[in-house]
Amino acid sequence: MALKVFWTIRAELNFNNIIEYLQTEWNENVTKGFVIKVYETIELISEFHEIGSIENHKKGIRGFVILKQITLFYRIKNETVIILSLFDNRKNPKKKHL
C-alpha cells in the first residue's frame, strides 16, 4: 500500500534550489530528468518505505541516493512519508541538518 507523502519546507526549498541551479547551469532536459527521477524515487519510497538506508536510527531517518550528487532524506510517521531534505552529496556531511 502506498503511503501519503508530505514535503517539509526545507525539502521544498532544497528541491526548488536544485531546479533553479539546473535551469541556470544546464538545460531543460537535465532539469526535467531530475524532476522525474525525484518523483519516481518518492513513488518507490511510498510503496517500499524501508528501502532507504538508515541515517539516524533514533529519529527514524532514512536516506535514498537519487543521483550520485543528491540524497533524499525521509522518515515515516503515521502512514505518511515525510520528505525532510534533498542533500547535495558534494557538501560537508555536517550540513545535512537531520
C-alpha positions as CSV (number, residue, x, y, z in Angstrom):
1,M,0.0,0.0,0.0
2,A,1.4,3.4,-1.0
3,L,1.7,5.9,1.8
4,K,0.8,9.6,1.7
5,V,3.7,12.0,1.0
6,F,4.4,15.2,2.9
7,W,7.2,17.7,2.0
8,T,8.7,19.8,4.7
9,I,9.5,23.4,3.9
10,R,13.2,22.6,4.0
11,A,12.7,19.8,1.4
12,E,10.7,22.1,-0.9
13,L,13.4,24.8,-0.7
14,N,16.1,22.3,-1.4
15,F,14.2,20.9,-4.4
16,N,13.5,24.4,-5.8
17,N,17.1,25.5,-5.3
18,I,18.4,22.4,-7.2
19,I,15.9,23.0,-10.0
20,E,16.9,26.7,-10.2
21,Y,20.6,25.6,-10.4
22,L,19.9,23.1,-13.1
23,Q,18.0,25.6,-15.2
24,T,20.7,28.1,-14.9
25,E,23.8,25.9,-15.4
26,W,22.4,23.0,-17.5
27,N,19.3,22.8,-19.7
28,E,15.6,22.0,-19.6
29,N,16.2,18.3,-20.4
30,V,18.5,17.8,-17.5
31,T,16.0,19.7,-15.2
32,K,13.1,17.6,-16.4
33,G,15.1,14.4,-15.9
34,F,15.9,15.4,-12.4
35,V,12.3,16.2,-11.5
36,I,11.1,12.9,-13.0
37,K,13.8,11.0,-11.0
38,V,12.8,12.7,-7.8
39,Y,9.1,11.8,-8.2
40,E,9.9,8.3,-9.3
41,T,12.0,7.9,-6.2
42,I,9.3,9.2,-3.9
43,E,6.7,6.9,-5.5
44,L,9.1,4.0,-4.9
45,I,9.6,5.0,-1.3
46,S,5.9,5.4,-0.7
47,E,5.4,1.8,-1.8
48,F,8.6,0.3,-0.2
49,H,9.2,2.8,2.7
50,E,12.1,0.8,4.3
51,I,14.1,0.9,1.0
52,G,16.4,3.7,2.2
53,S,19.4,3.2,4.3
54,I,19.1,4.1,8.0
55,E,20.8,7.5,8.6
56,N,19.6,8.2,12.2
57,H,18.0,5.2,13.9
58,K,16.8,7.2,16.9
59,K,14.9,9.7,14.7
60,G,13.8,7.1,12.2
61,I,15.5,8.9,9.3
62,R,16.4,7.1,6.1
63,G,18.3,8.2,3.1
64,F,18.0,7.2,-0.6
65,V,20.5,8.2,-3.2
66,I,18.6,9.7,-6.1
67,L,21.7,10.5,-8.2
68,K,25.3,10.3,-7.1
69,Q,25.1,14.0,-6.2
70,I,21.7,14.0,-4.4
71,T,20.4,12.1,-1.4
72,L,16.7,12.3,-0.4
73,F,16.2,12.1,3.4
74,Y,12.8,11.0,4.8
75,R,11.1,9.3,7.7
76,I,7.8,7.5,8.1
77,K,5.2,8.8,10.6
78,N,1.5,8.0,10.9
79,E,1.3,6.2,7.5
80,T,3.0,9.2,5.8
81,V,6.4,9.6,4.1
82,I,7.8,12.9,5.3
83,I,10.4,14.2,2.9
84,L,12.9,16.0,5.1
85,S,15.5,17.3,2.6
86,L,17.4,16.8,-0.6
87,F,21.1,17.0,0.1
88,D,24.0,17.7,-2.3
89,N,26.4,14.9,-1.5
90,R,29.4,17.1,-2.5
91,K,28.8,19.3,0.5
92,N,30.1,18.8,4.0
93,P,28.0,16.0,5.6
94,K,27.8,18.0,8.8
95,K,25.4,20.4,6.9
96,K,22.7,17.7,6.5
97,H,20.6,19.2,9.3
98,L,18.7,16.0,10.0
